[in-house]
Amino acid sequence: MTMNPACVILTTLLLASLNPLHAAEPTQHPNFVIILADDMGFSDAGCYGGEIQTPNLDKLAANGLRFTQFYNTARCWPTRSCIMSGYYAQQIRMDPPRGRLPTWTRLLPHYLKPLGYRSYHAGKWHVMGAPKPVADGGFDHSYWFQDWDRYFSPVQHYEDDVQAPPVKPESGYYATTAFADRSIGFLKDHAAHHAGQPFFLYLAFISPHFPLHAPQEDIAKHRDRYLEGWDTVRERRWRRLREMGIVNCALAARDEKLSPRYFKPDLLEKVGPGESRYAVAWQSLTDEQRRFQAAKMAIHAAMVDRMDREIGRVVEQLRAMGAMENTVIFFLSDNGADATLLVRGDGHDRAAAPGSWQTFLCVGPGWASASNAPFRRQKVWVNEGGISTPLIVHWPKGIAARGELRRDVGHVIDFVPTLLDLAGGKATLPVGAPLLPGKSLAPAFVRDGAVEREFVFFNHEGNRALRMGDWKLVSAREDEDAWELFDLSTDRCERKNLVREQPERAQAMEAKWQALETEFRRQAGPAEPAKPGKAKSRR
């Protein structure tokens, strides 16, 4: 029987309305932009409960999706290695770092180039097994920044793998702005000379990683805001997150006896009596400590504020070149906020204005616990505070939902399969390469709960965890290998250890973790030492 043409059209429209992703599916390959913050806490952004004004991120979230259970690796270089490769860092010798990447490793630009993409990078690289973004990483252009301790005066920064001249502190240079400038420049050049090709931009900020450096006019906007203290800020953020539906757990307790990594007693002499080694109750601090701590958080907020504004400039460039509708923008952080207290780089001048290039301050354990609210612990630890990141996804032409939450469990290994899925390509793996362990997030763009996975694996510096469904087994190195078990469906803040009530589950998950650890190390193989001056391309 022949169907009436009008009925065919009506049926087609009806089917399209049932699948929002396909209903809005573009006819051309989408562009991709991955924006990565460095040491930004789960609840720093306004759209994730924070009091810091982030209108550009908030707008992306309001017109896209926010994932509530997305994970990183708890540390900068393993996260970046996972994003670029699609493998757990242990599978490619990047946690801990052991020489070059395995010869079978491909990075995102290598996968995208056969599909017609051009790739650009600005900011931190830190994929140590592929040391040069252009020669090893496959990018067409890169502004690579390695002086993470110098926001105002880099010495080690590179244009397309070639070292650039040092920058003087009084030049007006600020790294966060410089990364946006380079990104905008790459996009303008692409629009002028390669408009017929899709692009991938990897914008990797170093903000708000220590040292706390920000322009003084930015700091002034936030001065005195944090005199109310980290306890008040933590609780307020937790309440907002509950109201938003992002979490349903009780607020995690502060770790008052957890010492920051690398802490040395002489730090207090270098920085002054305002510093606090532990995340103690705010009311127990002296007046001098409260003023000093509030000033530090004001700088942290200024750094996040500035990053948001620079993201806004990049978004405006996408809009100006007509690419906004068909560009998938991802925003996330490489790990949780950091409790580290140290001085390095150019040192710390106690007489200089806090936040200036002559100073070296860290946000510290008290404010890190607030930035990661409502979760437990910080960067390096694989408790939820160390590994949970906001993930915003914005794609007007491909995502029909606006302002919705996604509770699908995801991990940074998912970027490679997701981008390839959206680009209509496949990961052609070299001989000897394991299957990619990640999942495409594209089904979650249509509906909540569409991405299923057996497990998510974590291991960093002796901190270990495995999540299977809503169950999480976790062990911290300082706890003498004791495992804890939590039901994340009601206790994502890890307050009630169920290992005694569920010993068989804990034992089975521990055995699974060990089997994965053994297999991942086998896949990585023995280390391949880097050969100075003879870096191999990973194309």
C-alpha positions in Angstrom: 0.0 0.0 0.0 1.3 3.5 -0.9 1.2 6.0 1.9 -0.1 9.5 1.3 2.9 12.0 1.0 1.3 14.2 3.7 1.2 11.2 6.0 4.8 10.4 5.3 5.8 14.0 6.3 3.6 13.9 9.4 5.1 10.5 10.5 8.6 11.7 10.0 8.0 14.8 12.1 6.4 12.7 14.8 9.3 10.3 15.0 11.8 13.2 15.1 9.9 14.7 18.1 10.4 11.5 20.0 14.2 11.7 19.7 15.4 15.2 20.6 19.0 14.4 19.6 18.0 13.3 16.1 15.4 16.0 15.8 18.1 18.6 16.2 20.9 16.6 14.5 23.1 18.8 12.4 23.9 18.0 8.8 27.6 18.8 9.3 30.2 17.4 11.7 29.9 19.5 15.0 32.9 21.4 16.3 34.3 20.6 19.7 35.5 22.8 22.5 36.8 21.3 25.8 37.4 23.9 28.5 39.4 22.6 31.4 39.8 24.4 34.8 42.7 23.5 37.1 42.0 22.7 40.7 38.5 24.2 40.6 36.2 22.8 43.3 32.9 21.0 42.6 30.8 23.9 43.9 32.8 27.0 42.9 30.6 27.9 39.9 27.3 29.6 40.4 25.4 26.9 38.5 26.9 24.3 40.9 25.9 26.1 44.1 28.7 28.6 44.4 28.5 32.2 45.4 31.2 33.2 42.8 29.7 35.0 39.9 30.1 32.9 36.8 27.5 34.2 34.4 29.0 32.8 31.3 29.2 29.2 32.7 25.7 29.7 34.2 24.4 30.6 30.8 25.9 27.6 29.1 24.4 25.4 31.8 21.0 27.1 31.5 20.9 26.4 27.8 22.5 22.9 28.0 23.1 20.1 30.5 24.8 19.7 33.9 26.1 16.3 34.8 26.0 15.6 38.6 28.2 12.4 38.8 31.1 13.1 36.5 34.6 12.1 37.6 38.3 13.0 37.0 41.4 11.2 38.3 42.1 13.5 41.3 45.2 14.9 39.7 46.1 17.1 36.8 48.3 15.0 34.5 46.4 11.7 34.8 43.2 13.6 34.0 44.7 15.3 30.9 46.1 12.0 29.8 42.7 10.4 30.0 41.0 13.2 28.2 43.4 13.1 25.3 43.9 9.3 25.0 40.6 7.7 26.1 42.4 5.3 28.4 42.8 5.1 32.2 46.1 6.7 33.1 47.4 3.3 34.4 46.9 1.7 30.9 49.2 4.2 29.3 51.9 4.5 32.0 50.8 8.0 33.1 50.0 7.3 36.8 52.6 7.2 37.9 54.4 8.7 34.8 56.9 6.2 33.3 58.5 7.4 30.1 56.7 7.6 26.8 53.2 6.6 26.0 52.8 3.1 24.7 53.5 3.0 20.9 49.9 2.1 20.2 48.5 5.2 21.9 46.6 7.8 19.8 45.4 11.2 21.1 42.2 13.0 20.2 43.6 15.1 17.3 45.0 11.9 15.8 41.5 10.3 15.9 39.8 13.5 14.6 42.2 14.4 11.7 41.0 11.6 9.4 37.5 12.9 9.9 38.5 16.3 8.5 39.1 18.2 11.8 41.7 20.7 12.6 42.9 20.8 16.2 44.0 23.7 18.4 45.4 23.9 22.0 46.0 26.7 24.4 47.2 26.5 28.0 48.5 23.7 30.1 49.4 20.5 28.3 50.9 18.1 30.9 50.6 14.9 29.0 54.1 13.9 30.0 54.3 10.8 27.8 53.7 13.0 24.7 55.7 16.0 25.7 55.0 18.3 22.7 51.4 19.1 21.7 52.1 19.6 18.0 54.8 17.1 17.3 53.5 14.4 19.7 49.9 15.4 20.3 48.8 16.0 16.7 47.5 19.6 17.1 47.8 21.9 14.2 48.6 24.9 16.5 49.4 25.2 20.2 50.2 27.8 22.7 51.7 25.6 25.4 52.3 26.9 28.9 54.6 25.2 31.4 55.3 27.9 33.9 52.4 27.1 36.2 53.9 29.1 39.0 54.0 32.3 37.0 50.7 33.7 35.9 52.2 37.2 35.2 55.7 36.4 33.9 56.2 33.0 32.2 59.6 31.9 31.1 58.6 28.4 29.8 55.9 28.9 27.2 55.8 27.7 23.6 54.3 28.7 20.3 53.8 25.5 18.2 56.5 23.7 20.4 59.0 26.5 19.9 59.9 28.4 23.1 58.7 32.0 23.2 60.6 34.8 24.8 60.3 35.4 28.6 57.6 37.8 29.8 58.4 40.6 32.3 56.0 40.9 35.3 55.2 44.5 34.5 54.1 43.7 30.9 50.4 43.3 31.8 50.4 39.6 30.8 48.1 37.3 32.7 48.0 33.7 31.8 44.2 33.2 31.9 43.7 36.1 29.5 46.6 35.0 27.3 45.0 31.5 26.8 41.7 33.1 25.7 43.6 35.4 23.4 45.4 32.5 21.7 42.2 30.5 21.5 40.4 33.4 19.8 43.3 33.9 17.5 43.1 30.2 16.5 39.4 30.5 15.9 39.7 33.6 13.8 42.4 32.0 11.7 40.2 28.9 11.2 37.3 31.0 10.1 39.5 32.9 7.6 41.4 30.0 6.1 39.6 26.7 7.0 35.9 27.5 7.3 35.0 24.3 5.4 36.5 22.1 8.1 35.2 21.3 11.6 37.6 22.1 14.5 38.5 20.9 18.0 39.7 23.5 20.5 41.3 22.3 23.8 41.4 25.3 26.2 43.2 24.2 29.3 43.4 26.9 31.9 45.8 26.8 34.9 43.3 28.7 37.0 42.6 28.5 40.0 45.7 26.3 40.7 48.2 27.7 43.1 49.8 30.2 43.4 46.9 32.5 44.1 47.6 35.2 41.4 45.1 37.6 40.1 44.9 41.2 38.9 44.3 43.5 41.9 41.2 45.0 40.3 39.7 41.5 40.1 40.6 40.8 43.8 38.9 44.1 44.9 35.6 42.8 43.6 35.6 40.0 46.2 37.4 41.6 49.1 35.8 41.0 52.5 33.2 38.7 51.0 34.7 35.7 52.8 35.1 37.1 56.3 32.0 35.0 57.1 34.2 31.9 57.0 34.5 28.6 55.3 31.9 26.9 57.5 29.2 29.3 56.5 30.2 29.1 52.8 30.3 25.3 52.9 26.8 25.0 54.4 25.3 27.5 52.1 26.7 25.8 49.0 25.4 22.4 50.2 21.9 23.8 50.7 21.9 25.3 47.2 23.1 22.0 45.7 20.3 20.2 47.4 17.8 22.8 46.2 19.1 22.4 42.7 18.7 18.6 42.9 22.4 18.0 42.2 23.0 16.2 45.5 20.8 14.5 48.2 23.4 13.7 50.8 24.3 15.2 54.2 27.2 17.7 54.3 30.6 15.9 54.7 32.5 16.6 57.9 35.6 18.7 57.7 38.9 16.7 58.0 40.4 18.6 60.9 43.4 16.4 61.3 44.3 15.8 57.6 47.5 17.6 56.9 48.2 19.1 53.4 50.6 17.3 51.1 54.2 18.6 51.1 53.7 20.6 54.2 56.9 21.8 55.9 56.9 23.6 59.3 59.0 26.5 57.9 56.0 27.4 55.7 54.4 29.2 58.6 57.6 31.4 58.9 57.5 32.2 55.2 53.9 33.0 54.9 53.1 34.4 58.4 50.9 33.7 61.4 47.7 34.1 59.4 48.1 30.6 57.8 46.3 27.5 59.1 47.6 24.0 58.5 44.3 22.3 59.1 40.6 22.8 58.2 39.6 23.6 61.7 36.3 25.4 62.7 36.3 28.9 61.5 35.4 30.3 64.9 38.6 28.7 66.4 40.8 30.9 64.3 42.3 34.2 65.5 41.2 37.5 64.1 44.4 37.7 62.2 44.0 34.3 60.7 40.4 35.0 59.6 41.4 38.2 57.8 44.3 36.4 56.1 42.2 33.4 55.1 39.4 35.5 53.8 41.9 37.4 51.6 43.1 34.2 50.1 39.6 33.0 49.2 39.0 36.4 47.6 41.9 35.8 45.3 40.6 32.3 44.5 37.2 33.8 43.6 38.9 36.5 41.5 40.7 33.8 39.5 37.5 31.8 38.9 35.7 35.1 38.0 38.4 36.1 35.5 38.3 32.6 33.9 34.6 32.8 33.5 34.9 36.2 31.7 37.6 34.9 29.4 35.3 31.9 28.6 32.7 34.4 27.7 35.1 36.1 25.2 35.8 32.7 23.5 32.0 32.0 23.3 31.5 35.4 21.7 34.1 34.5 19.1 32.2 31.3 18.3 29.1 33.3 17.9 30.7 35.9 15.7 32.0 33.3 13.3 28.7 31.6 13.1 29.9 28.4 14.8 28.0 28.6 18.1 24.9 26.6 17.1 26.9 23.6 16.0 29.8 23.6 18.5 29.7 21.1 21.4 31.2 23.0 24.4 32.3 20.9 27.5 33.5 22.5 30.7 35.0 20.6 33.6 37.9 20.6 36.2 40.9 18.3 36.3 40.5 17.5 40.0 39.0 18.9 43.2 40.3 22.0 45.0 43.7 21.5 46.5 44.6 21.7 50.2 48.3 22.0 49.5 50.3 24.6 51.4 53.8 25.4 50.0 56.0 28.1 48.6 58.0 27.6 45.4 58.5 29.5 42.1 59.7 33.0 42.7 59.1 32.7 46.4 56.8 34.8 48.7 57.2 38.4 49.8 55.1 39.0 52.9 55.2 42.7 52.3 53.8 42.5 48.7 50.1 42.8 47.9 48.5 39.3 48.2 47.8 37.9 44.7 50.6 39.9 43.1 53.5 38.1 41.2 55.8 38.6 44.3 53.6 36.4 46.4 53.0 32.6 46.6 49.9 31.6 48.5 47.7 28.5 48.3 44.0 28.3 49.1 44.7 25.7 51.8 42.6 23.0 53.5 39.9 25.1 55.0 38.8 26.8 51.8 39.5 23.7 49.7 36.9 21.9 51.8 34.4 24.7 51.0 35.3 24.7 47.3 34.6 20.9 47.2 31.4 21.2 49.2 29.5 19.1 50.0 32.0 16.3 49.4 34.8 14.8 51.5 38.5 15.6 51.0 40.4 17.2 48.2 42.7 16.9 45.3 44.9 13.7 45.2 42.5 11.8 47.4 39.9 9.7 45.5 37.1 10.5 47.9 34.3 12.4 46.2 35.9 15.8 46.9 39.0 14.9 45.0 37.4 13.3 41.9 34.1 15.0 41.4 33.9 17.7 38.8 31.1 19.8 37.3 30.5 18.9 33.7 28.6 21.4 31.5 27.6 20.4 28.0 26.2 23.0 25.6 25.2 22.2 22.0 22.2 24.2 20.7 21.9 22.3 17.4 22.2 18.8 18.9 20.7 19.0 22.4 17.0 19.8 22.7 17.1 19.9 26.6 17.7 23.2 28.3 18.9 23.5 31.9 18.4 19.8 32.7 20.5 17.6 35.0 22.1 14.3 34.0 22.8 11.7 36.7 24.7 9.3 34.4 28.0 8.3 35.9 30.8 9.5 33.6 34.6 9.7 33.6 37.2 11.7 31.6 38.0 8.5 29.6 34.6 9.1 28.0 35.7 12.1 25.9 37.4 10.2 23.1 34.4 7.8 22.5 31.9 10.7 22.9 33.7 13.0 20.4 34.1 10.2 17.9 30.5 9.2 18.2 29.3 12.8 17.6 31.7 13.2 14.7 30.4 10.0 13.1 33.7 8.2 13.3 35.2 5.1 14.8 38.4 4.6 16.9 40.6 2.6 14.5 42.9 1.0 17.1 46.5 0.0 16.2 47.7 -3.5 16.7 48.2 -4.2 20.4 45.9 -1.4 21.6 43.3 -2.4 24.2 39.7 -1.6 23.6 38.8 1.9 24.7 37.3 1.6 28.3 35.1 4.7 28.1 31.5 5.2 27.0 29.9 7.7 24.7 27.9 10.3 26.6 25.8 11.1 23.5 22.8 9.0 24.7 22.7 11.1 27.8 22.2 14.2 25.6 18.7 12.8 24.9 17.6 11.5 28.3 18.8 11.0 31.8 20.1 7.5 32.7 20.9 6.4 29.2 24.6 5.6 29.8 25.3 2.3 31.6 28.7 1.1 32.8 30.0 -1.7 34.9 32.6 0.3 36.9 34.7 3.4 37.3 38.3 2.8 38.5 40.6 5.1 40.5 44.2 4.8 41.7 46.5 7.7 42.5 49.5 7.8 44.9 48.1 4.9 47.0 44.6 6.3 47.1 42.3 3.7 45.5 38.6 3.4 44.7 36.1 1.5 42.6 32.6 2.5 41.8 30.1 -0.1 40.7 26.5 1.1 40.3 25.8 3.2 43.4 28.4 1.4 45.5 31.9 2.8 46.1 34.9 1.1 47.7 37.6 3.5 48.7 40.9 3.5 50.6 43.3 6.3 51.5 47.0 5.7 51.7 47.3 7.2 55.2 44.6 4.8 56.5 46.9 1.7 56.3 45.1 0.0 53.5 41.7 0.0 55.2 38.8 0.0 52.8 35.6 1.9 53.2 32.3 1.1 51.5 29.6 3.7 50.8 26.2 3.6 49.2 26.3 6.7 47.0 22.6 6.7 46.2 22.1 8.3 49.7 25.5 9.0 51.0 27.7 10.5 48.3 29.3 12.6 51.0 30.8 9.4 52.4 29.7 9.7 56.0 28.6 6.1 56.8 31.1 3.3 56.2 29.2 0.1 55.4 32.1 -2.3 55.1 31.2 -4.3 58.2 27.5 -4.6 57.2 28.5 -5.6 53.6 31.8 -7.6 53.9 31.1 -9.9 50.9 30.3 -6.9 48.6 33.5 -5.2 49.8 35.6 -8.3 49.3 34.2 -8.8 45.8 34.8 -5.2 44.8 38.4 -5.3 46.2 39.1 -8.3 44.1 37.7 -6.5 41.1 39.8 -3.5 41.8 43.0 -5.6 42.1 42.2 -7.5 38.8 41.8 -4.2 37.0 44.9 -2.8 38.4 46.9 -5.9 37.4 45.4 -5.9 33.9 45.9 -2.2 33.3 49.6 -2.4 34.3 50.0 -5.4 32.0 48.5 -3.5 29.1 50.8 -0.5 29.7 53.9 -2.7 29.4 57.4 -1.7 30.6 58.4 1.9 30.5 59.9 3.4 27.3 62.3 6.1 28.3 62.1 9.4 26.4 64.9 10.0 23.9 66.1 13.7 24.2 65.8 15.4 20.8 64.1 12.5 19.2 60.5 12.8 20.2 58.3 10.5 18.1 55.0 11.6 16.5 52.0 9.7 17.7 50.2 10.1 14.4 
